[in-house]
Amino acid sequence: MSDNYLPPASPRANEGHTLAAWFAMIGVMVGVLLVGIGMVVVTPVVWVAGVVVVLVGLVGGWFLRKAGHGQPAED
C-alpha cells in the first residue's frame, strides 16, 4: 500500500456557496417559517403562502443553477 496517496483534484473553493444555493436555502427557510406560523396560529392562508414560498425557492434555485449561477459540475 502506498503512503503517498493524492486526491484526483483539489476540492472546490466555494464549498457550494453560490447564488443558486443561497436563493434556494433562504426561500426554503422563510417558507418553512411561514408554514410553522400558519400551523400554530391555524391560518390556512399563511400555511399555503409558506408552501408557495418553498416551491418558489426550490424552482428559482434550480433555474439559477441552470443559468450558470450554481456549483459547476464535476468533470
Phi and psi in degrees as a GROMACS rama.xvg file:
@    title "Ramachandran Plot"
@    xaxis  label "Phi"
@    yaxis  label "Psi"
@TYPE xy
-85.6526  139.742  SER-2
-90.3959  -7.03299  ASP-3
-111.001  54.9404  ASN-4
-77.6455  132.232  TYR-5
-120.082  142.126  LEU-6
-65.798  157.391  PRO-7
-63.6834  -27.7738  PRO-8
-157.664  158.623  ALA-9
-72.6589  149.44  SER-10
-68.6501  159.64  PRO-11
-62.2782  141.958  ARG-12
-78.6034  -28.2982  ALA-13
-86.7584  -9.24631  ASN-14
51.6557  31.6409  GLU-15
84.9  5.10427  GLY-16
-82.1395  81.8766  HIS-17
-121.128  166.624  THR-18
-59.6214  -41.9301  LEU-19
-63.0493  -42.3868  ALA-20
-68.0617  -43.4587  ALA-21
-62.2108  -44.7054  TRP-22
-60.4546  -46.7972  PHE-23
-65.0173  -45.3705  ALA-24
-69.4617  -40.2391  MET-25
-65.4952  -40.6942  ILE-26
-61.1534  -43.3435  GLY-27
-66.6189  -43.4959  VAL-28
-64.4436  -43.4728  MET-29
-65.9126  -41.6384  VAL-30
-63.0988  -42.6751  GLY-31
-65.8303  -37.5973  VAL-32
-60.9921  -44.0089  LEU-33
-64.4404  -41.002  LEU-34
-61.6308  -43.2136  VAL-35
-62.4977  -44.1826  GLY-36
-63.576  -42.9794  ILE-37
-63.0892  -33.2842  GLY-38
-75.1822  -38.0809  MET-39
-71.1648  -43.2614  VAL-40
-83.7809  -7.09441  VAL-41
56.5097  56.5661  VAL-42
-121.928  102.009  THR-43
-59.7758  -31.0595  PRO-44
-64.4902  -41.9343  VAL-45
-69.4997  -37.7728  VAL-46
-63.4179  -46.3071  TRP-47
-65.9739  -38.9065  VAL-48
-61.5641  -38.5259  ALA-49
-63.8474  -42.0615  GLY-50
-63.1502  -40.7795  VAL-51
-63.9926  -41.4151  VAL-52
-64.6721  -39.9323  VAL-53
-61.0012  -46.6405  VAL-54
-64.2299  -40.8509  LEU-55
-63.7496  -40.2401  VAL-56
-62.8615  -44.1658  GLY-57
-67.9457  -46.5568  LEU-58
-67.4864  -40.6191  VAL-59
-63.5603  -40.4684  GLY-60
-63.3021  -39.3714  GLY-61
-64.7062  -44.4984  TRP-62
-64.3513  -40.1538  PHE-63
-64.2424  -37.9563  LEU-64
-64.727  -43.4483  ARG-65
-65.9201  -26.526  LYS-66
-81.9412  -1.90958  ALA-67
99.228  11.3335  GLY-68
-101.747  16.2173  HIS-69
-113.515  -169.839  GLY-70
-68.2586  129.946  GLN-71
-65.2593  148.729  PRO-72
-69.9535  148.115  ALA-73
-69.2465  136.382  GLU-74
